Amino acid sequence: MNKSLFAVFLVLTGLPSWQGSSVYASQSADSTVMIQGFHWTSWKTAPWWGEVGKRAGELSRAGIDLIWLPPSSDSLSPEGYMPRRLELLESGYGTAAQLNAAVKALHAAGIRVIADIVVNHRVGVNGWADFSAPVWGADSVCSDDEWGKGTGAPDTGKGFNAARDIDHTKPYVQDFVKSWLNGLRGNVGYDGWRYDYARGFSSAYLLAYNRASAPSFAVAEIWDDFSLDNTDAHRQASVDWLDSVNGEIKVFDFTTKGILQQAVRAGEYWRLADANGRPSGLMGWWPANAVTFIDNHDTGPSSGRGLKESGRALSPEKLIEGYASGPSHGGKLKENAWSFPSGQVIAGYAYILTHPGIPCVYWPHFFDWGLKEPISALIKIRREAGITASSPVTIVRAEQGLYAAFIGGKAAMKLGDKVWTPGPGWKPAAEGPGYAVWTK
């Protein structure tokens, strides 16, 4: 869907420029607040499933109602992103029984659970492509894979040179993935999916898998190279992908992350409003399908604040490090590759937790950085103000040193050091370094 077609469902009101304009009409009153329930080295805390399960009540009380868990199948790499035996739910995070117990605890606390699904690529048990559980032949590997012995069709998406690219045109591959996802739903109790490396194969197959498994929530990793010089093209690429799946699968709003972290880093808050007065990330064009976030396991640190911030903005295939191309490969992807400025993290949460889209909290920020209380307070404000994925935004200031906006009629917020207040009738609700929030 190009920008002109958004007029069909984004009803614009107010002024034609950003001053005082209302962004869009309601699309979907989705009030989900989610958390990424792991980080890159969570597997070192064994069993991680037990750690997640015991936090269920704490998460629920904070207002979080959906959690994204890491890949739960057997994997060559302990992080789970080099799947080996898909049917074996024994991983670096714990046993199948421990996983089942964690999911039951989360459900009992009223939290839906989504699994990280990695089906773009696989590794063999001992060699290049000796696949087991399930057993697949050389025709399941794309003909242009680095292995050189794949007899399947050419890859329908981007390559992944650390493992064998799977040929999703094969009916038996499609049948397995559909059956496997339905088995995870029925046997483990997963409510939905986070699709890893969704650029790796055609979205047509992912849509078919999604429809066959009928998740209550699904989001894809659409991570393209980001440039501050062309942010509209970046969010348009996300919109194009959303169009290709009929809007049935949400995507992570990498555009908002890139713009927001530059804005808080340099005080360039003018970046947060586009030429039409809308939020300048994906949330400004298709908020109901934009999952906003500050950091994740790839972009941010696993724990602590001391890691060096990086200004890099690379897509996943450019972050591969240490993987050999042969049977003994076993490296890791870089973590902390594109982290949010550490001193401004809570200001970032003040933005995404008061704005449309579906906000996703990062586990280390919540539990390890001492930010549980301010994040919980912001979630409470969101809940009480009735802010949803499609709440309207009126941006009133977007300039060097200051961003200010009204959201949904019952919340107002600002970023930056300049003085601004929403006026009479508003009461302070939250305040911290670089941000303030009011309610009415």
C-alpha positions as a Python dict, from the first residue, in 0.01 Angstrom:
ca = {
    (1, 'M'): (0, 0, 0),
    (2, 'N'): (161, 329, -103),
    (3, 'K'): (107, 651, 83),
    (4, 'S'): (-181, 767, -132),
    (5, 'L'): (-383, 457, -48),
    (6, 'F'): (-353, 525, 324),
    (7, 'A'): (-621, 789, 283),
    (8, 'V'): (-868, 502, 270),
    (9, 'F'): (-816, 417, 634),
    (10, 'L'): (-612, 699, 788),
    (11, 'V'): (-864, 980, 828),
    (12, 'L'): (-668, 1301, 870),
    (13, 'T'): (-816, 1599, 1048),
    (14, 'G'): (-690, 1942, 1147),
    (15, 'L'): (-415, 2145, 985),
    (16, 'P'): (-218, 2022, 683),
    (17, 'S'): (115, 2065, 865),
    (18, 'W'): (232, 1924, 1195),
    (19, 'Q'): (118, 2213, 1414),
    (20, 'G'): (-187, 2090, 1602),
    (21, 'S'): (-291, 1826, 1349),
    (22, 'S'): (-476, 1510, 1449),
    (23, 'V'): (-315, 1201, 1314),
    (24, 'Y'): (-569, 933, 1232),
    (25, 'A'): (-902, 786, 1324),
    (26, 'S'): (-940, 472, 1533),
    (27, 'Q'): (-861, 143, 1361),
    (28, 'S'): (-839, -117, 1636),
    (29, 'A'): (-872, -75, 2012),
    (30, 'D'): (-591, -321, 2089),
    (31, 'S'): (-463, -247, 2439),
    (32, 'T'): (-184, -508, 2439),
    (33, 'V'): (137, -428, 2626),
    (34, 'M'): (401, -695, 2572),
    (35, 'I'): (744, -783, 2700),
    (36, 'Q'): (1031, -963, 2532),
    (37, 'G'): (1078, -1243, 2783),
    (38, 'F'): (1449, -1298, 2730),
    (39, 'H'): (1774, -1141, 2611),
    (40, 'W'): (2072, -1275, 2418),
    (41, 'T'): (2234, -1460, 2710),
    (42, 'S'): (1922, -1570, 2897),
    (43, 'W'): (2015, -1932, 2828),
    (44, 'K'): (2299, -1893, 3079),
    (45, 'T'): (2035, -1871, 3354),
    (46, 'A'): (1921, -2232, 3354),
    (47, 'P'): (1646, -2317, 3331),
    (48, 'W'): (1526, -1988, 3182),
    (49, 'W'): (1173, -2126, 3155),
    (50, 'G'): (1164, -2142, 3534),
    (51, 'E'): (1284, -1784, 3564),
    (52, 'V'): (1006, -1666, 3333),
    (53, 'G'): (739, -1871, 3506),
    (54, 'K'): (816, -1738, 3852),
    (55, 'R'): (786, -1380, 3721),
    (56, 'A'): (433, -1431, 3587),
    (57, 'G'): (251, -1261, 3872),
    (58, 'E'): (498, -973, 3880),
    (59, 'L'): (450, -910, 3508),
    (60, 'S'): (74, -928, 3534),
    (61, 'R'): (65, -678, 3820),
    (62, 'A'): (272, -440, 3608),
    (63, 'G'): (3, -445, 3339),
    (64, 'I'): (183, -666, 3088),
    (65, 'D'): (-51, -907, 2914),
    (66, 'L'): (163, -1071, 2644),
    (67, 'I'): (512, -1220, 2653),
    (68, 'W'): (742, -1321, 2367),
    (69, 'L'): (952, -1627, 2453),
    (70, 'P'): (1273, -1737, 2277),
    (71, 'P'): (1292, -2030, 2032),
    (72, 'S'): (1206, -2347, 2221),
    (73, 'S'): (1337, -2613, 1980),
    (74, 'D'): (1674, -2785, 1989),
    (75, 'S'): (1937, -2557, 1838),
    (76, 'L'): (2308, -2568, 1756),
    (77, 'S'): (2351, -2226, 1917),
    (78, 'P'): (2220, -2191, 2273),
    (79, 'E'): (2029, -1873, 2184),
    (80, 'G'): (1800, -2086, 1967),
    (81, 'Y'): (1844, -1920, 1628),
    (82, 'M'): (2025, -2211, 1462),
    (83, 'P'): (1741, -2467, 1475),
    (84, 'R'): (1844, -2829, 1445),
    (85, 'R'): (1569, -3067, 1563),
    (86, 'L'): (1249, -2866, 1536),
    (87, 'E'): (1034, -3138, 1688),
    (88, 'L'): (1250, -3164, 1999),
    (89, 'L'): (1153, -2905, 2260),
    (90, 'E'): (1472, -2937, 2460),
    (91, 'S'): (1681, -2621, 2435),
    (92, 'G'): (1933, -2404, 2614),
    (93, 'Y'): (1637, -2253, 2798),
    (94, 'G'): (1523, -2578, 2957),
    (95, 'T'): (1317, -2891, 2903),
    (96, 'A'): (977, -2934, 2743),
    (97, 'A'): (825, -2996, 3087),
    (98, 'Q'): (976, -2674, 3221),
    (99, 'L'): (846, -2484, 2920),
    (100, 'N'): (496, -2624, 2970),
    (101, 'A'): (505, -2523, 3336),
    (102, 'A'): (611, -2168, 3248),
    (103, 'V'): (333, -2130, 2990),
    (104, 'K'): (75, -2256, 3241),
    (105, 'A'): (198, -2007, 3502),
    (106, 'L'): (181, -1721, 3253),
    (107, 'H'): (-169, -1817, 3141),
    (108, 'A'): (-282, -1840, 3502),
    (109, 'A'): (-164, -1481, 3545),
    (110, 'G'): (-363, -1368, 3242),
    (111, 'I'): (-64, -1334, 3010),
    (112, 'R'): (-72, -1462, 2652),
    (113, 'V'): (245, -1631, 2527),
    (114, 'I'): (401, -1610, 2181),
    (115, 'A'): (690, -1825, 2059),
    (116, 'D'): (988, -1720, 1851),
    (117, 'I'): (954, -1916, 1526),
    (118, 'V'): (1267, -1979, 1317),
    (119, 'V'): (1182, -2159, 994),
    (120, 'N'): (1385, -1967, 736),
    (121, 'H'): (1691, -2186, 795),
    (122, 'R'): (1814, -2504, 965),
    (123, 'V'): (2140, -2680, 1045),
    (124, 'G'): (2228, -3046, 1027),
    (125, 'V'): (2291, -3274, 1324),
    (126, 'N'): (2656, -3341, 1241),
    (127, 'G'): (2710, -3201, 894),
    (128, 'W'): (2586, -2944, 648),
    (129, 'A'): (2233, -3071, 599),
    (130, 'D'): (2177, -3406, 769),
    (131, 'F'): (1840, -3295, 898),
    (132, 'S'): (1665, -3490, 1171),
    (133, 'A'): (1331, -3446, 1354),
    (134, 'P'): (1205, -3398, 1091),
    (135, 'V'): (1418, -3569, 827),
    (136, 'W'): (1432, -3361, 508),
    (137, 'G'): (1629, -3423, 192),
    (138, 'A'): (1861, -3208, -16),
    (139, 'D'): (1558, -3082, -207),
    (140, 'S'): (1452, -2890, 104),
    (141, 'V'): (1761, -2669, 69),
    (142, 'C'): (1753, -2378, -175),
    (143, 'S'): (1963, -2428, -485),
    (144, 'D'): (2151, -2102, -427),
    (145, 'D'): (2242, -2185, -66),
    (146, 'E'): (2614, -2178, 26),
    (147, 'W'): (2614, -2554, 78),
    (148, 'G'): (2617, -2596, -298),
    (149, 'K'): (2428, -2927, -288),
    (150, 'G'): (2077, -2803, -236),
    (151, 'T'): (1841, -2922, -510),
    (152, 'G'): (1541, -2710, -413),
    (153, 'A'): (1415, -2397, -584),
    (154, 'P'): (1606, -2069, -558),
    (155, 'D'): (1557, -1874, -237),
    (156, 'T'): (1238, -1667, -235),
    (157, 'G'): (1389, -1408, 3),
    (158, 'K'): (1718, -1293, 150),
    (159, 'G'): (1991, -1548, 213),
    (160, 'F'): (2124, -1650, 554),
    (161, 'N'): (2478, -1774, 516),
    (162, 'A'): (2518, -1924, 864),
    (163, 'A'): (2274, -2211, 799),
    (164, 'R'): (2092, -2384, 518),
    (165, 'D'): (1823, -2176, 355),
    (166, 'I'): (1504, -2383, 345),
    (167, 'D'): (1297, -2409, 28),
    (168, 'H'): (947, -2307, 129),
    (169, 'T'): (807, -2386, -216),
    (170, 'K'): (823, -2756, -121),
    (171, 'P'): (476, -2887, -24),
    (172, 'Y'): (618, -3119, 241),
    (173, 'V'): (804, -2831, 405),
    (174, 'Q'): (485, -2626, 407),
    (175, 'D'): (284, -2915, 548),
    (176, 'F'): (536, -2972, 826),
    (177, 'V'): (550, -2606, 932),
    (178, 'K'): (171, -2583, 947),
    (179, 'S'): (142, -2906, 1146),
    (180, 'W'): (430, -2809, 1375),
    (181, 'L'): (281, -2469, 1457),
    (182, 'N'): (-55, -2624, 1533),
    (183, 'G'): (120, -2879, 1753),
    (184, 'L'): (293, -2600, 1945),
    (185, 'R'): (-42, -2433, 1998),
    (186, 'G'): (-214, -2751, 2112),
    (187, 'N'): (62, -2920, 2310),
    (188, 'V'): (251, -2627, 2463),
    (189, 'G'): (-28, -2373, 2465),
    (190, 'Y'): (136, -2095, 2269),
    (191, 'D'): (-108, -1820, 2172),
    (192, 'G'): (87, -1684, 1880),
    (193, 'W'): (415, -1621, 1707),
    (194, 'R'): (707, -1389, 1657),
    (195, 'Y'): (847, -1477, 1315),
    (196, 'D'): (1225, -1454, 1298),
    (197, 'Y'): (1403, -1318, 988),
    (198, 'A'): (1085, -1276, 789),
    (199, 'R'): (1277, -1125, 497),
    (200, 'G'): (1435, -1467, 443),
    (201, 'F'): (1151, -1613, 236),
    (202, 'S'): (839, -1498, 56),
    (203, 'S'): (568, -1350, 276),
    (204, 'A'): (314, -1559, 87),
    (205, 'Y'): (434, -1871, 270),
    (206, 'L'): (442, -1694, 605),
    (207, 'L'): (85, -1577, 553),
    (208, 'A'): (-19, -1934, 472),
    (209, 'Y'): (148, -2061, 792),
    (210, 'N'): (-16, -1787, 994),
    (211, 'R'): (-362, -1860, 859),
    (212, 'A'): (-319, -2234, 912),
    (213, 'S'): (-223, -2190, 1279),
    (214, 'A'): (-467, -1904, 1361),
    (215, 'P'): (-263, -1726, 1629),
    (216, 'S'): (-425, -1464, 1849),
    (217, 'F'): (-117, -1244, 1798),
    (218, 'A'): (158, -1257, 1537),
    (219, 'V'): (445, -1020, 1465),
    (220, 'A'): (729, -1046, 1214),
    (221, 'E'): (1087, -923, 1225),
    (222, 'I'): (1114, -693, 925),
    (223, 'W'): (1455, -539, 982),
    (224, 'D'): (1593, -342, 691),
    (225, 'D'): (1896, -115, 675),
    (226, 'F'): (1800, 218, 830),
    (227, 'S'): (1909, 563, 717),
    (228, 'L'): (1813, 888, 887),
    (229, 'D'): (1832, 1047, 543),
    (230, 'N'): (1538, 844, 410),
    (231, 'T'): (1309, 737, 692),
    (232, 'D'): (992, 744, 481),
    (233, 'A'): (1139, 481, 250),
    (234, 'H'): (1217, 267, 553),
    (235, 'R'): (863, 275, 691),
    (236, 'Q'): (720, 235, 341),
    (237, 'A'): (913, -93, 315),
    (238, 'S'): (742, -213, 633),
    (239, 'V'): (404, -104, 497),
    (240, 'D'): (468, -285, 169),
    (241, 'W'): (540, -605, 361),
    (242, 'L'): (227, -558, 574),
    (243, 'D'): (29, -519, 253),
    (244, 'S'): (173, -845, 123),
    (245, 'V'): (22, -1029, 423),
    (246, 'N'): (-305, -838, 412),
    (247, 'G'): (-223, -673, 745),
    (248, 'E'): (-273, -1006, 921),
    (249, 'I'): (74, -1011, 1080),
    (250, 'K'): (215, -713, 1268),
    (251, 'V'): (576, -593, 1235),
    (252, 'F'): (828, -442, 1471),
    (253, 'D'): (855, -68, 1419),
    (254, 'F'): (1227, -35, 1353),
    (255, 'T'): (1162, 303, 1191),
    (256, 'T'): (1035, 452, 1515),
    (257, 'K'): (1327, 303, 1707),
    (258, 'G'): (1583, 457, 1472),
    (259, 'I'): (1420, 799, 1470),
    (260, 'L'): (1346, 808, 1843),
    (261, 'Q'): (1694, 716, 1957),
    (262, 'Q'): (1847, 982, 1733),
    (263, 'A'): (1595, 1235, 1862),
    (264, 'V'): (1677, 1176, 2229),
    (265, 'R'): (2050, 1142, 2164),
    (266, 'A'): (2083, 1482, 1995),
    (267, 'G'): (1771, 1665, 2109),
    (268, 'E'): (1642, 1647, 1751),
    (269, 'Y'): (1278, 1610, 1848),
    (270, 'W'): (1165, 1762, 1521),
    (271, 'R'): (1234, 1417, 1378),
    (272, 'L'): (932, 1277, 1566),
    (273, 'A'): (676, 1452, 1343),
    (274, 'D'): (651, 1397, 970),
    (275, 'A'): (547, 1658, 714),
    (276, 'N'): (179, 1576, 771),
    (277, 'G'): (188, 1598, 1150),
    (278, 'R'): (189, 1225, 1213),
    (279, 'P'): (442, 1031, 1419),
    (280, 'S'): (729, 974, 1182),
    (281, 'G'): (771, 600, 1232),
    (282, 'L'): (548, 316, 1117),
    (283, 'M'): (310, 409, 1400),
    (284, 'G'): (223, 722, 1203),
    (285, 'W'): (101, 524, 901),
    (286, 'W'): (-28, 193, 1034),
    (287, 'P'): (-26, 211, 1416),
    (288, 'A'): (-249, -92, 1479),
    (289, 'N'): (17, -311, 1316),
    (290, 'A'): (326, -136, 1458),
    (291, 'V'): (498, -308, 1753),
    (292, 'T'): (712, -36, 1905),
    (293, 'F'): (1021, -107, 2114),
    (294, 'I'): (1336, 49, 2258),
    (295, 'D'): (1575, -244, 2229),
    (296, 'N'): (1567, -619, 2172),
    (297, 'H'): (1806, -912, 2203),
    (298, 'D'): (1988, -817, 1881),
    (299, 'T'): (2010, -441, 1922),
    (300, 'G'): (2066, -393, 2294),
    (301, 'P'): (2271, -525, 2585),
    (302, 'S'): (2184, -838, 2778),
    (303, 'S'): (2230, -663, 3111),
    (304, 'G'): (2395, -363, 3269),
    (305, 'R'): (2442, -10, 3139),
    (306, 'G'): (2814, -17, 3070),
    (307, 'L'): (2814, -148, 2715),
    (308, 'K'): (2918, 94, 2445),
    (309, 'E'): (2633, 241, 2246),
    (310, 'S'): (2652, 185, 1875),
    (311, 'G'): (2525, 406, 1598),
    (312, 'R'): (2514, 119, 1351),
    (313, 'A'): (2190, 39, 1182),
    (314, 'L'): (2240, -290, 1004),
    (315, 'S'): (1997, -560, 902),
    (316, 'P'): (2035, -912, 1048),
    (317, 'E'): (2228, -1066, 761),
    (318, 'K'): (2498, -803, 814),
    (319, 'L'): (2528, -880, 1186),
    (320, 'I'): (2642, -1239, 1144),
    (321, 'E'): (2973, -1294, 1317),
    (322, 'G'): (3177, -1602, 1390),
    (323, 'Y'): (2971, -1854, 1195),
    (324, 'A'): (3182, -2077, 976),
    (325, 'S'): (3017, -2220, 667),
    (326, 'G'): (3096, -2581, 745),
    (327, 'P'): (2957, -2849, 977),
    (328, 'S'): (3135, -2725, 1289),
    (329, 'H'): (3002, -2370, 1279),
    (330, 'G'): (2886, -2236, 1612),
    (331, 'G'): (2941, -1863, 1650),
    (332, 'K'): (2695, -1595, 1751),
    (333, 'L'): (2521, -1290, 1621),
    (334, 'K'): (2643, -962, 1761),
    (335, 'E'): (2446, -823, 2051),
    (336, 'N'): (2433, -455, 2143),
    (337, 'A'): (2454, -376, 1772),
    (338, 'W'): (2224, -73, 1766),
    (339, 'S'): (2142, 16, 2124),
    (340, 'F'): (1923, 297, 2251),
    (341, 'P'): (2116, 568, 2443),
    (342, 'S'): (2137, 419, 2792),
    (343, 'G'): (2073, 743, 2978),
    (344, 'Q'): (1755, 807, 2777),
    (345, 'V'): (1594, 463, 2791),
    (346, 'I'): (1315, 564, 3030),
    (347, 'A'): (1237, 870, 2816),
    (348, 'G'): (1205, 631, 2524),
    (349, 'Y'): (955, 424, 2720),
    (350, 'A'): (764, 740, 2811),
    (351, 'Y'): (719, 792, 2437),
    (352, 'I'): (617, 443, 2325),
    (353, 'L'): (399, 374, 2632),
    (354, 'T'): (196, 692, 2578),
    (355, 'H'): (169, 661, 2200),
    (356, 'P'): (-22, 433, 1963),
    (357, 'G'): (118, 107, 1840),
    (358, 'I'): (174, -198, 2057),
    (359, 'P'): (462, -129, 2297),
    (360, 'C'): (713, -402, 2379),
    (361, 'V'): (925, -376, 2694),
    (362, 'Y'): (1274, -529, 2699),
    (363, 'W'): (1338, -776, 2985),
    (364, 'P'): (1678, -634, 3098),
    (365, 'H'): (1536, -282, 3116),
    (366, 'F'): (1249, -401, 3333),
    (367, 'F'): (1429, -642, 3564),
    (368, 'D'): (1802, -561, 3551),
    (369, 'W'): (1827, -185, 3506),
    (370, 'G'): (1613, -84, 3803),
    (371, 'L'): (1342, 54, 3574),
    (372, 'K'): (1055, -172, 3678),
    (373, 'E'): (879, 95, 3882),
    (374, 'P'): (890, 382, 3629),
    (375, 'I'): (796, 149, 3343),
    (376, 'S'): (509, 4, 3547),
    (377, 'A'): (391, 356, 3628),
    (378, 'L'): (386, 444, 3258),
    (379, 'I'): (193, 126, 3176),
    (380, 'K'): (-61, 217, 3446),
    (381, 'I'): (-101, 562, 3291),
    (382, 'R'): (-154, 402, 2951),
    (383, 'R'): (-420, 171, 3091),
    (384, 'E'): (-604, 440, 3286),
    (385, 'A'): (-596, 686, 2995),
    (386, 'G'): (-737, 420, 2763),
    (387, 'I'): (-449, 449, 2517),
    (388, 'T'): (-460, 173, 2256),
    (389, 'A'): (-272, 73, 1944),
    (390, 'S'): (-470, 324, 1738),
    (391, 'S'): (-526, 616, 1975),
    (392, 'P'): (-513, 958, 1802),
    (393, 'V'): (-214, 1185, 1854),
    (394, 'T'): (-202, 1562, 1829),
    (395, 'I'): (156, 1682, 1805),
    (396, 'V'): (181, 2043, 1922),
    (397, 'R'): (559, 2094, 1936),
    (398, 'A'): (833, 1912, 1748),
    (399, 'E'): (1154, 2114, 1746),
    (400, 'Q'): (1511, 2113, 1865),
    (401, 'G'): (1497, 2039, 2238),
    (402, 'L'): (1123, 1972, 2267),
    (403, 'Y'): (851, 1731, 2161),
    (404, 'A'): (500, 1768, 2303),
    (405, 'A'): (178, 1588, 2218),
    (406, 'F'): (-173, 1503, 2335),
    (407, 'I'): (-273, 1138, 2304),
    (408, 'G'): (-630, 1015, 2303),
    (409, 'G'): (-772, 1313, 2489),
    (410, 'K'): (-667, 1193, 2835),
    (411, 'A'): (-287, 1200, 2823),
    (412, 'A'): (-23, 1454, 2733),
    (413, 'M'): (354, 1419, 2733),
    (414, 'K'): (674, 1595, 2645),
    (415, 'L'): (1032, 1498, 2570),
    (416, 'G'): (1331, 1728, 2606),
    (417, 'D'): (1458, 1994, 2843),
    (418, 'K'): (1250, 2288, 2726),
    (419, 'V'): (961, 2401, 2945),
    (420, 'W'): (614, 2299, 2828),
    (421, 'T'): (288, 2221, 3005),
    (422, 'P'): (-47, 2108, 2860),
    (423, 'G'): (-244, 2385, 3031),
    (424, 'P'): (-528, 2402, 3285),
    (425, 'G'): (-708, 2085, 3387),
    (426, 'W'): (-409, 1855, 3351),
    (427, 'K'): (-229, 1694, 3644),
    (428, 'P'): (128, 1559, 3652),
    (429, 'A'): (135, 1180, 3630),
    (430, 'A'): (501, 1086, 3571),
    (431, 'E'): (832, 1264, 3534),
    (432, 'G'): (1192, 1164, 3484),
    (433, 'P'): (1510, 1249, 3294),
    (434, 'G'): (1404, 1408, 2966),
    (435, 'Y'): (1028, 1343, 2993),
    (436, 'A'): (705, 1435, 3167),
    (437, 'V'): (351, 1294, 3139),
    (438, 'W'): (17, 1445, 3240),
    (439, 'T'): (-335, 1303, 3260),
    (440, 'K'): (-683, 1453, 3250),
}
